[in-house]
């Protein structure tokens, strides 16, 4: 009986992993678009964007940059669940 349970757990884990990867792949283009528009300044430790309406006009720190990129990809809700560390 425990083998059936183990197979069920494995199947569930594989399905969740597949769905997660599919979600990331679907939003990749939007995330990369924002990612490529920003540049990192090592001197001040922040990211800057060219002026545009869909991104902040001033410098943003890496955590905020990550939130912006992930939100553009459609998985911004994961920022709180996966803190930068």
Beta strands, then each sheet from edge to edge (+ up, - down):
strand 1: 38-41
strand 2: 46-49
strand 3: 60-61
sheet 1: 1+ 2- 3+
end
